Structure formats: structure tokens, C-alpha cells
Amino acid sequence: MKQSIKVLQDLIWQLECIKYPRMPKEYIAKRKYTDANANGLTKCIIHFVKANGYQAERISNTGRYIDNSKVVTDSMGFQKRIGSGQYIKGTGTNGTADISLTIKGKSIKAEIKIGKDRQSEAQKKYQADIERAGGIYIIVKDFDEFINFYKKFIETN
């Protein structure tokens, strides 16, 4: 297990012990974290930032599926579904980052990229907009990388 993940587990466990003081510590389970996939890394970052007293939230800009199908009964009495559905675009900003953070009063947007995943043109434009407005935009590939950014950011701000 990566040292950064272990540090996160221990930090969250200590906070759980404080939250539930009457519970014997040996009965408080340590949460499991991973940065091997985008969901896991996002969770690591959000939990770490919140555990340190700052604000963090996942940004979701996915569209939604509208099901236009219906169930019909054929002449033999069998039911089947006919028709189709459609996927409609989300209403958020194209290219928006995966995580919004506020640390020491500064706006930080974090884009999660695992493996060969790369920024789209819309994400590059969004990054430029954030930086032009004075915000900070980071691309995070693993939890160690985020911890290094966080430590440098805390020291310099």
C-alpha cells in the first residue's frame, strides 16, 4: 500500500475515533482507499481535503438518459419492450474539472486523469478560463502527486 494512502486511512480513522469517543478504538474499522481508478482517486482527494478542514466537492456534468420505450403485449400474450431512448447533454459547463477545492481561500480545480486518459479540448479551454480568472487548475494522476501539490501549496500560501 502506498504511504500516502496509509496516511489518509490513518487520518480518517483518527477523526472517526474523535467523532465516536464512546466506541472502543479497536472496533472502529479503517476505511479502504485506492488511487488505482478515477473514482477512488477522487474519493481520496475529497476525503483528505475535508479531513484537513477545507472544502472539496465532486463536480458532475453528465447528461441523463430519457427512456422513450414502452412495454406492449403481443397477440400471444407475451410482453416485450419496444422503442428506444435518448441521451441528453448535461447542463453544466463543458470541460469542467472533476473536483472543486477551496484551500486557504483559494479556488482550485482538479482534473483526474488515470493511465492514458488525456484532457479534451473543452477541458483545456476550461483550464485556461480558470487560470485567466486567477484560479488554480491541476491535473492529478495519483494520490502521491496530489499530496505533493497540497504540501507545497500549504507551505507557500
Secondary structure by P-SEA (a helix, b strand, c coil): ccaaaaaaaaaaaaaaaaaccccccccbbbbbbbcccaaaaaaaaaaaaaaacbbbbbbbbbbbbbbcbbbbbccccbbbbccbbbbbbbccccccccbbbbcccbbbbbbbbcccccccaaaaaaaaaaaaacbbbbbbccaaaaaaaaaaaaacc
